[in-house]
Amino acid sequence: MDVSSLPISPSHRGKLISAGYSSLSSLSSLSPSRLALDLKISENEAVEILKVASGRSGQDKIESGSRAIVNGAQTAWDMLHEEESSKCITTSCSNLDEILGGGIHCKEVTEIGGVPGIGKTQLGIQLAVNVQIPAEYGGLAGKAVYIDTEGSFMVERVLQIAEACAQDMLEYNTLLRRDLVDKQPKSFLDNIFYFRVCTYTEQIAVINYLEKFLSEHKDVGVKVVIVDSITFHFRQDFEDMALRTRLLSGMALKVMKLAKKFNLAVVLLNQVTTKFVEGSFQLTLALGDSWAHATTNRIILYWNGNERRAFIDKSPSLPSASSPYTVTGRGIRNSTSNCKRVKLM
Amino acid sequence: MANKLISEMGLPKSIANVFSARNILTAKDASSLSEFELMELMDVGLEEVMAAVLRISEISCPPYQTALSLLEQRNHNEYLAGHLPTGLIGLDEALCGGIPFGVVTEFVGPSGIGKTRFCLKLALLASLPTSHGGLGGRVIYIDVESKFSSRRHGSTGRILVLQPASLSEFTESLQKLKVSLLQHDVKLLIIDSMTALPSGEYGQGPPKLGWHISFIKSLAECCRIPVVVTNQVRSQVRDEASRYVFQGHVRADTLEDTSKVEYHLVAALGIHWAHAVSIHLVLESRSGKRLIKIAKSSISPSLGFFFRIDASGISFLNNEGEEMTGPEANSIHCQGQSGIINYGHEALQ
């Protein structure tokens, strides 16, 4: 293992090499004061360098077949247990929940895209409300962070959906003849943290800041982060496409990290564009092919004749299927048409 | 926010100096580089870079609020919680009060259908004092097609009309607007129409109005005013670019039989603009009657209202409206349209 691959500043790297430390093994049994003397740097800096080096060489030990436990890994068995017991965020449409394997999963990044007017923002708002459903009703009792880049978050609509959700919960109460928690619609609104982002710089800043925000609000339990939409600021007049790809993949990694670290679901809403494929123009989600790899799950919302349908375009564990849904005054609900069968493709 | 200077962010002196030495002066410059790139560029350790980036992000990040405080703010500060009533009861109910503040509302339809009439109606309404149901402020009317005639449509001193003659003039007027909107207590901005300028000049499909789209949106938002734009239509073959790969291809026979292909008119400026607009009101004529449909709106169901225009103005035939199903709501029918504009598609000839 080479010293030149360590994530340290160039001047430190240069000093290490000129002092003769070209491989990690040469640093393995060195004391910080010795290193500081050799490189003519402060002892603190030496400690930092040695920390980074030992982190790397820890991986080396695994390669050589030693029995050292890898830092931060989980056995697949533990992961299975976790996944089975984790709850999903329902979309309020049972057909949609069915093809999603229960709903939107935590610890995953789900991308939802579609033409304007198909209901992406509606779904986003529905999820922001549904994540707050108390545990007694099978929900996550969490809070939501809604990052709005387009200005499509209409508070009146959130209130409508929250009222419908509260009503549904009351009905559930009477069905089970239990006296459970009675949620006021306005309290739903109080648990949605709203960020309005106007440029791509702010978008990146919010994602960076979210880690701190979530750590500070750890007791509060944010369970879903919705970005509506990730595309908007990256589409217009972005001259440097290479920069765009870099920034987007950086954002994708960061949100994935947030999802895993704080055990929440990340929902990214995307727009559509046309692509010339096999001799004709076809619709496809925006941001290009490299972005398509960045998210865990991909759902495309589309029109099929007169009904709205959702299609699982990409998922590591769910089969490709599509199901109908409608957008009603109360939010996203099951479609009441005759051809309700979930179509496996 | 993006142009906040790093020097003013209160970072530790040493690292702030390095930032400026490397010509990374604003938050935007810093976010355009990944942490590793910054580390290479500035020759500083990773931890320091990450701490600095976090601090910069925290400061350039917009403030957050809960949805509840947003609602209360609107209710408290704004007329009818941020809506301009149109006077057409069915529409006002469907839109939770009227044309909403802070977002772009679009009227789209073929020529002669009544878009300008709607705009004029809204302009007059907004200029009325609040006691009479208006917004009591000035209105800026950007009249691209020179349709505004105060003699015909009535006038008040509060409607300011701009008539830019070219795209560059239009751009200029937009830029100057930002300042005057706040200074002159403007309550409504109308642009009639967005498409007239570009198609006149270039004649080959919609040019990039990307900057204008975001700028108009940002005007609407920061000044919290309603912005109304009108949009023309252009012909498009129905099945072009309306399917995803997984939906399979259009069957060849439907393309060959041209009489069966429906020519649906699609709003000019394309799908990109369609994403930027929040409320889409489509006007069309159907069996001799005029219809206004709510095609895209996050707060209302897809309803359509038949209306008529006469000397006394616009009135709805029926305040209840009819449910518009499916993607029909988004497409525009225009009967009596002779001479189909060839969109350059081989199969149509």
Interface residues (C-beta under 8 A of the other chain):
Chain A: P7 I8 S9 P10 S11 H12 E45 E48 V52 V115 P116 G117 T121 Q122 I125 V145 Y146 E150 G151 S152 F153 M154 V155 E156 R157 V158 L159 Q160 K186 S187 L189 D190 N191 I192 F193 Y194 F195 R196 V197 C198 T199 Y200 T201 E202 I204 A205 V206 I207 N208 Y209 E211 K212 F213 S229 F232 R235 Q236 D237 L243 R246 L247 G250 Q271 V272 T273 T274 V277 E278 S280 F281 Q282 L283 T284 I300 Y302 W303 N304 G305 N306 E307 F311 D313 S320 V327 T328 G329 M345
Chain B: M1 A2 A27 K28 S31 S32 S34 F36 M39 E40 M42 D43 V44 G45 L46 E47 V53 L54 I56 S57 E58 S60 C61 P62 Y64 Q65 T66 A67 L68 L70 L71 R74 A81 C96 G97 P100 G102 V103 K208 G210 W211 I213 S214 K217 S218 A220 E221 E240 A241 S242 R243 Y244 V245 F246 Q247 H249 V250 I271 H272 A274 H275 A276 V277 S278 H280 A295 K296 S298 I299 P301 T325 G326 P327 E328 A329 N330
